[in-house]
Amino acid sequence: MRRLEGEAKEVTTILTNILIFIVATIVFERTSGQTHEIYKLPGLLTSSILSAISIIFTNVSTIACTYTEYRIAEELFANEGKEIYAVFSFGLIVCFVICFSTIYNFIFCYDTFPLVELLACHKQVDGVFYNTPRIPYSTFKKMYKLHPENFQFINPQNDITFYSFEYRGKRFSLNFLDFVRALSLVDEHITEKDLARERAKRSKKYEEQSKLYAMMRDDLASDLATIEKQKTDAYNKIKTSTDSINEIANRLIKEAH
């Protein structure tokens, strides 16, 4: 009975590892499976690292569960002569799939892993020119909020994207943590500009829509005015005809008397 409970616990652990691995792999692929703009990398850093840690955890946990099931199966065979390797076989297959998938993902997503990309970008910004001055993030933040138009971050040279930080043409650098925070600030500024641009587009769209509705209302008002005029003209004609008929009828009556 205790052995069955132990096997059920190990199977539950393996199934939980499978679920965690699937979710972590999806997050890892979305954050590290493709190249992102440099400004977007800080926002992906935490989720990519947590997904990588979760994947490694599931690998270690699955290997431990598989080894535990192997020891239990060997002990059962030695004590009772029973060969029960079902749970061990299941764990071994899951372990192989998870480990192979992990190695594959880590190898092919290494260059686009946000932390690796940020380190490479910072190396370009900080290490290409040894006389590049460093400034603290507090200075960068104050000046960027006041004069964002004076900052330049990507300088294409010879058809190669070369990352650099410049203020009015003068290169500068930050330490790695400040560099990540600076990119987050730039991304926030770009996002605000994009949102403002979208709001302006929507505002223009609504303005054009309002103009269209106003034209339609004017046409409807003109149609209603035309109909009212036609009704008035028709009523006047009927009234005139009625008056004429009544006048003729009254005259005939008088003549008859």
C-alpha positions in Angstrom: 0.0 0.0 0.0 2.9 2.3 0.9 4.6 1.5 -2.4 1.4 2.4 -4.3 1.1 5.7 -2.5 4.8 6.4 -3.3 4.3 5.6 -7.0 1.1 7.8 -7.1 3.1 10.6 -5.5 6.0 10.2 -8.0 3.5 10.2 -11.0 1.8 13.3 -9.7 5.2 15.0 -9.4 6.1 14.0 -13.0 2.8 15.2 -14.3 3.2 18.5 -12.4 6.7 18.8 -13.9 5.3 18.3 -17.4 2.8 21.1 -16.9 5.4 23.5 -15.5 7.7 22.6 -18.3 5.1 23.3 -21.0 4.1 26.7 -19.5 7.8 27.7 -19.0 8.7 26.6 -22.5 5.9 28.7 -24.0 7.1 31.7 -22.1 10.7 31.0 -22.9 9.9 30.8 -26.6 8.0 34.0 -26.7 10.6 35.9 -24.8 13.8 34.3 -26.2 12.8 32.6 -29.4 13.1 35.7 -31.6 14.9 38.9 -31.9 13.4 41.9 -30.1 14.0 45.6 -30.3 16.7 46.7 -27.8 14.3 48.8 -25.9 11.9 45.8 -25.3 14.6 43.6 -23.8 14.4 44.9 -20.1 10.7 44.2 -20.0 11.4 40.6 -21.1 14.3 40.0 -18.8 12.4 38.9 -15.7 10.0 36.5 -17.5 12.8 35.0 -19.6 15.0 34.3 -16.6 12.1 32.9 -14.5 11.1 30.6 -17.4 14.7 29.4 -17.8 14.9 28.7 -14.1 11.6 26.8 -14.2 12.8 24.7 -17.1 16.0 23.8 -15.3 14.0 23.0 -12.1 11.7 20.7 -14.0 14.8 18.9 -15.5 16.4 18.4 -12.1 13.1 17.3 -10.5 12.2 14.9 -13.3 15.7 13.3 -13.2 15.4 13.0 -9.4 11.9 11.4 -9.7 13.2 9.0 -12.4 16.2 8.0 -10.3 14.0 7.4 -7.3 11.6 5.2 -9.3 14.6 3.2 -10.6 15.9 2.6 -7.0 12.4 1.6 -5.9 12.0 -0.8 -8.8 15.5 -2.3 -8.2 14.8 -2.7 -4.5 11.4 -4.4 -5.2 13.1 -6.8 -7.6 15.8 -7.6 -5.1 13.4 -8.2 -2.3 10.4 -9.8 -4.0 11.7 -10.8 -7.4 9.1 -8.6 -9.1 9.9 -6.6 -12.2 7.7 -3.5 -12.0 9.3 -0.8 -14.1 6.1 0.9 -15.5 6.5 4.1 -13.5 10.2 4.2 -14.0 9.7 3.7 -17.8 7.2 6.5 -17.9 9.5 8.8 -15.9 12.5 7.9 -18.1 10.6 8.8 -21.3 9.4 12.1 -19.8 12.9 12.8 -18.5 14.4 12.2 -22.0 11.9 14.4 -23.7 12.3 17.2 -21.3 16.1 17.1 -21.2 16.3 16.9 -25.0 13.8 19.8 -25.5 15.7 21.9 -22.9 19.1 21.4 -24.6 17.5 22.2 -28.0 15.8 25.3 -26.8 18.8 26.6 -24.9 21.2 26.1 -27.8 19.0 27.7 -30.5 17.7 30.5 -28.3 21.0 31.4 -26.7 21.8 34.4 -29.0 18.3 35.8 -28.6 18.0 35.3 -24.8 17.3 38.8 -23.4 20.1 38.7 -20.8 22.6 37.6 -23.4 21.5 40.3 -25.9 21.6 43.0 -23.2 25.1 42.0 -22.2 26.2 42.1 -25.8 24.6 45.5 -26.3 26.2 46.9 -23.1 29.6 45.6 -24.2 29.2 47.5 -27.4 28.1 50.6 -25.6 30.7 50.4 -22.8 33.6 48.5 -24.2 34.3 49.7 -27.7 35.9 53.0 -26.8 38.0 52.9 -23.6 37.6 56.7 -23.1 33.8 56.6 -23.1 32.6 58.5 -20.0 30.1 56.9 -17.6 27.2 58.7 -16.1 24.9 57.6 -13.3 21.3 56.7 -14.0 19.9 59.6 -12.0 21.7 62.1 -14.3 20.5 60.2 -17.4 16.9 60.1 -16.2 16.8 63.8 -15.4 18.4 64.9 -18.7 16.4 62.4 -20.8 13.1 63.7 -19.3 14.1 67.3 -20.0 15.7 66.8 -23.5 14.9 63.4 -25.0 15.6 64.9 -28.5 19.3 65.3 -27.6 19.8 61.5 -27.0 20.7 59.0 -29.7 20.9 55.3 -29.1 21.4 53.3 -32.3 24.0 54.4 -34.8 24.1 52.3 -38.0 27.6 52.1 -39.5 28.5 50.2 -42.7 25.1 48.5 -42.8 25.7 47.0 -39.3 23.6 48.0 -36.3 26.1 49.4 -33.9 24.7 50.2 -30.5 25.9 53.4 -28.8 24.6 56.0 -26.4 25.2 59.6 -27.4 24.2 62.9 -26.1 24.4 65.6 -28.8 27.0 63.5 -30.6 29.1 62.7 -27.5 29.3 59.1 -26.6 28.6 58.0 -23.0 28.0 54.8 -21.1 26.4 53.5 -17.9 27.0 50.5 -15.8 25.0 47.4 -16.7 22.1 47.8 -14.2 21.8 51.5 -15.1 22.0 50.6 -18.8 19.0 48.2 -18.3 17.0 50.9 -16.4 17.9 53.5 -19.1 16.5 51.2 -21.8 13.3 50.8 -19.8 13.0 54.5 -19.6 13.5 54.9 -23.3 10.9 52.2 -24.0 8.5 54.0 -21.7 9.0 57.2 -23.6 8.6 55.5 -27.0 5.5 53.8 -25.8 4.0 57.1 -24.7 4.8 58.6 -28.1 3.2 55.7 -29.8 0.1 56.0 -27.6 -0.1 59.7 -28.3 0.2 59.0 -32.0 -2.5 56.4 -31.8 -4.7 58.8 -29.9 -4.1 61.5 -32.5 -5.1 59.0 -35.2 -8.2 58.0 -33.4 -9.0 61.7 -32.7 -8.6 62.5 -36.4 -10.7 59.4 -37.3 -13.5 60.6 -34.9 -13.2 64.1 -36.3 -13.7 62.8 -39.9 -16.5 60.6 -38.7 -18.2 63.6 -37.0 -17.9 65.5 -40.3 -19.4 62.7 -42.2 -22.3 62.4 -39.7 -22.8 66.2 -39.9 -23.0 66.0 -43.7 -25.6 63.2 -43.4 -27.6 65.2 -40.9 -27.5 68.3 -43.2 -28.8 66.1 -46.1 -31.5 64.7 -43.9 -32.5 68.1 -42.7 -32.6 69.3 -46.3 -34.7 66.3 -47.3 -37.1 67.0 -44.4 -37.3 70.7 -45.3 -38.1 69.7 -48.9 -40.8 67.3 -47.8 -42.3 70.0 -45.5 -42.3 72.5 -48.3 -43.9 69.9 -50.6 -46.5 69.2 -47.9 -47.1 73.0 -47.5 -47.4 73.5 -51.2 -49.7 70.5 -51.6 -51.8 71.8 -48.7 -52.1 75.2 -50.2 -53.1 73.8 -53.5 -55.7 71.7 -51.9 -57.0 74.6 -49.9 -57.1 76.8 -53.0 -59.0 74.1 -54.9 -61.3 73.6 -52.0 -62.0 77.3 -51.7 -62.6 77.6 -55.4 -65.0 74.6 -55.3 -66.9 76.1 -52.3 -67.1 79.5 -54.1 -68.5 77.9 -57.2 -70.9 75.8 -55.2 -72.2 78.8 -53.3 -72.6 80.8 -56.5 -74.6 78.0 -58.0 -76.8 77.7 -55.0 -77.5 81.5 -55.1 -78.3 81.4 -58.8 -80.7 78.4 -58.2 -82.6 80.5 -55.7 
